[in-house]
């Protein structure tokens, strides 16, 4: 959902950008409230927009690596 903004014409990028901007606005408004947790997960962090990963929006970023062969 929070992938980098913009895209080619006709791919729905404008609508996705509006939704993304709303998510950022809501996250910024949550800072003043207590006991609000935002949990997200991705397998493609590289395409996420950097604004969502800023530490003033998310206090903790946790990397969980793939399991090794023994665990699999």
N, CA, C and O of each residue as an XYZ file, in Angstrom:
288
protein
N       0.814     -1.193      0.000
C       0.000      0.000      0.000
C       0.853      1.251      0.000
O       0.584      2.170     -0.773
N       1.858      1.315      0.828
C       2.644      2.542      0.970
C       3.878      2.515      0.089
O       4.978      2.841      0.535
N       3.692      2.124     -1.168
C       4.852      2.107     -2.038
C       5.144      3.515     -2.538
O       4.327      4.422     -2.376
N       6.291      3.687     -3.136
C       6.701      4.999     -3.610
C       5.624      5.611     -4.484
O       4.969      4.923     -5.266
N       5.452      6.918     -4.338
C       4.381      7.612     -5.058
C       4.705      7.775     -6.523
O       5.852      7.670     -6.959
N       3.641      8.037     -7.267
C       3.792      8.289     -8.692
C       3.711      7.001     -9.489
O       3.735      5.901     -8.936
N       3.618      7.157    -10.766
C       3.550      5.980    -11.624
C       3.166      6.413    -13.011
O       3.058      7.606    -13.295
N       2.965      5.462    -13.861
C       2.602      5.795    -15.224
C       1.135      6.177    -15.303
O       0.332      5.804    -14.448
N       0.804      6.918    -16.331
C      -0.574      7.372    -16.511
C      -1.496      6.179    -16.689
O      -1.160      5.215    -17.377
N      -2.663      6.256    -16.061
C      -3.644      5.208    -16.226
C      -3.493      4.034    -15.279
O      -4.268      3.081    -15.357
N      -2.510      4.079    -14.384
C      -2.330      2.937    -13.483
C      -3.004      3.139    -12.135
O      -2.788      2.352    -11.214
N      -3.827      4.193    -12.005
C      -4.491      4.447    -10.732
C      -3.587      5.118     -9.722
O      -3.916      5.175     -8.538
N      -2.458      5.624    -10.171
C      -1.481      6.231     -9.275
C      -2.012      7.428     -8.520
O      -1.661      7.626     -7.357
N      -2.862      8.240     -9.161
C      -3.419      9.413     -8.485
C      -4.276      9.003     -7.297
O      -4.170      9.597     -6.224
N      -5.111      8.011     -7.473
C      -5.958      7.535     -6.377
C      -5.098      6.938     -5.271
O      -5.352      7.178     -4.091
N      -4.093      6.169     -5.640
C      -3.199      5.572     -4.644
C      -2.451      6.656     -3.883
O      -2.257      6.537     -2.674
N      -2.027      7.713     -4.572
C      -1.338      8.822     -3.904
C      -2.245      9.505     -2.895
O      -1.793      9.878     -1.813
N      -3.526      9.676     -3.233
C      -4.461     10.309     -2.296
C      -4.653      9.444     -1.053
O      -4.686      9.955      0.066
N      -4.776      8.149     -1.254
C      -4.924      7.233     -0.114
C      -3.660      7.263      0.738
O      -3.734      7.318      1.966
N      -2.521      7.228      0.098
C      -1.245      7.258      0.807
C      -1.093      8.546      1.617
O      -0.671      8.509      2.772
N      -1.435      9.678      1.012
C      -1.367     10.956      1.729
C      -2.283     10.951      2.946
O      -1.930     11.500      3.989
N      -3.447     10.341      2.821
C      -4.369     10.257      3.954
C      -3.790      9.389      5.065
O      -3.925      9.718      6.243
N      -3.147      8.283      4.699
C      -2.509      7.424      5.704
C      -1.448      8.205      6.467
O      -1.387      8.125      7.694
N      -0.615      8.956      5.761
C       0.425      9.751      6.426
C      -0.188     10.795      7.345
O       0.311     11.018      8.448
N      -1.261     11.434      6.906
C      -1.943     12.435      7.732
C      -2.487     11.795      9.000
O      -2.333     12.350     10.088
N      -3.116     10.644      8.874
C      -3.659      9.947     10.044
C      -2.547      9.530     10.999
O      -2.690      9.662     12.214
N      -1.448      9.030     10.460
C      -0.334      8.624     11.318
C       0.250      9.818     12.058
O       0.609      9.708     13.231
N       0.347     10.954     11.383
C       0.861     12.157     12.037
C      -0.066     12.603     13.155
O       0.404     13.088     14.184
N      -1.377     12.449     12.978
C      -2.344     12.837     13.995
C      -2.368     11.898     15.190
O      -2.827     12.281     16.266
N      -1.884     10.679     15.021
C      -1.886      9.706     16.116
C      -0.823      9.991     17.155
O      -0.921      9.501     18.280
N       0.175     10.758     16.817
C       1.290     11.028     17.722
C       0.795     11.626     19.033
O       1.349     11.327     20.091
N      -0.224     12.456     18.983
C      -0.732     13.121     20.187
C      -1.572     12.187     21.053
O      -1.817     12.486     22.222
N      -2.008     11.079     20.505
C      -2.867     10.158     21.251
C      -2.024      9.064     21.895
O      -0.983      8.673     21.367
N      -2.483      8.582     23.032
C      -1.774      7.506     23.719
C      -2.343      6.153     23.327
O      -3.501      6.032     22.929
N      -1.513      5.161     23.449
C      -1.907      3.765     23.266
C      -2.470      3.460     21.879
O      -3.421      2.690     21.737
N      -1.879      4.064     20.879
C      -2.238      3.757     19.498
C      -1.054      3.025     18.885
O       0.067      3.535     18.886
N      -1.301      1.839     18.365
C      -0.251      1.046     17.758
C      -0.544      0.878     16.275
O      -1.666      0.555     15.885
N       0.460      1.097     15.465
C       0.355      0.846     14.030
C       1.320     -0.287     13.724
O       2.525     -0.173     13.953
N       0.785     -1.365     13.212
C       1.609     -2.519     12.882
C       1.466     -2.781     11.389
O       0.357     -2.862     10.860
N       2.583     -2.908     10.735
C       2.569     -3.194      9.310
C       3.616     -4.241      8.983
O       4.542     -4.474      9.761
N       3.468     -4.855      7.854
C       4.427     -5.870      7.420
C       4.580     -5.789      5.910
O       3.639     -5.448      5.194
N       5.756     -6.100      5.447
C       6.004     -6.132      4.011
C       7.115     -7.121      3.705
O       7.975     -7.389      4.544
N       7.086     -7.639      2.535
C       8.201     -8.443      2.044
C       8.993     -7.646      1.011
O       9.969     -8.137      0.444
N       8.554     -6.397      0.774
C       9.194     -5.567     -0.255
C       9.476     -4.166      0.276
O       8.976     -3.180     -0.265
N      10.270     -4.080      1.325
C      10.591     -2.792      1.941
C      11.237     -1.827      0.942
O      11.076     -0.613      1.060
N      11.952     -2.354     -0.018
C      12.681     -1.516     -0.959
C      11.757     -0.606     -1.777
O      12.192      0.460     -2.212
N      10.494     -0.996     -1.998
C       9.602     -0.156     -2.797
C       8.742      0.768     -1.942
O       7.976      1.568     -2.479
N       8.857      0.670     -0.623
C       8.053      1.529      0.252
C       8.561      2.962      0.212
O       9.763      3.204      0.099
N       7.652      3.890      0.306
C       8.026      5.300      0.331
C       8.739      5.606      1.640
O       8.315      5.156      2.705
N       9.815      6.366      1.560
C      10.639      6.655      2.741
C       9.880      7.413      3.821
O      10.231      7.315      4.997
N       8.859      8.160      3.456
C       8.110      8.945      4.445
C       7.418      8.057      5.471
O       7.274      8.451      6.628
N       6.993      6.880      5.073
C       6.297      5.994      6.012
C       7.275      5.374      7.001
O       6.877      4.980      8.097
N       8.541      5.283      6.630
C       9.545      4.633      7.467
C      10.254      5.588      8.419
O      11.116      5.158      9.186
N       9.912      6.864      8.387
C      10.566      7.830      9.272
C      10.284      7.487     10.726
O       9.176      7.080     11.076
N      11.301      7.656     11.573
C      11.154      7.280     12.974
C      10.198      8.181     13.737
O       9.775      7.815     14.834
N       9.840      9.341     13.205
C       8.831     10.148     13.898
C       7.423      9.623     13.618
O       6.468     10.043     14.271
N       7.287      8.730     12.673
C       5.993      8.082     12.422
C       5.965      6.679     13.027
O       4.961      6.270     13.609
N       7.034      5.968     12.891
C       7.130      4.610     13.440
C       8.297      4.587     14.421
O       9.438      4.850     14.042
N       8.014      4.275     15.668
C       9.063      4.277     16.690
C      10.048      3.133     16.522
O      11.231      3.284     16.826
N       9.577      2.004     16.046
C      10.436      0.828     15.927
C      10.237      0.174     14.568
O       9.109     -0.014     14.113
N      11.335     -0.163     13.938
C      11.309     -0.967     12.724
C      12.017     -2.271     13.062
O      13.182     -2.260     13.458
N      11.336     -3.371     12.913
C      11.885     -4.667     13.295
C      12.058     -5.516     12.042
O      11.112     -5.732     11.284
N      13.272     -5.989     11.839
C      13.562     -6.866     10.710
C      13.509     -8.310     11.188
O      14.177     -8.672     12.157
N      12.735     -9.117     10.527
C      12.660    -10.544     10.834
C      13.172    -11.282      9.597
O      12.504    -11.305      8.564
N      14.356    -11.882      9.705
C      14.929    -12.547      8.529
C      14.197    -13.841      8.202
O      13.434    -14.367      9.012
N      14.443    -14.332      7.018
C      13.909    -15.628      6.631
C      14.525    -16.702      7.522
O      15.672    -16.565      7.947
N      13.790    -17.755      7.806
C      14.365    -18.833      8.613
C      15.466    -19.558      7.837
O      15.430    -19.650      6.610
N      16.437    -20.064      8.582
C      17.502    -20.813      7.920
C      16.992    -22.208      7.537
O      15.875    -22.589      7.888
N      17.809    -22.947      6.828
C      17.397    -24.256      6.310
C      17.016    -25.219      7.427
O      16.100    -26.024      7.258
N      17.698    -25.152      8.559
C      17.413    -26.067      9.667
C      16.017    -25.825     10.233
O      15.312    -26.776     10.571
N      15.617    -24.565     10.339
C      14.305    -24.224     10.885
C      13.199    -24.557      9.886
O      12.104    -24.964     10.273
N      13.493    -24.381      8.612
C      12.485    -24.661      7.592
C      12.163    -26.121      7.584
O      11.332    -26.566      6.793
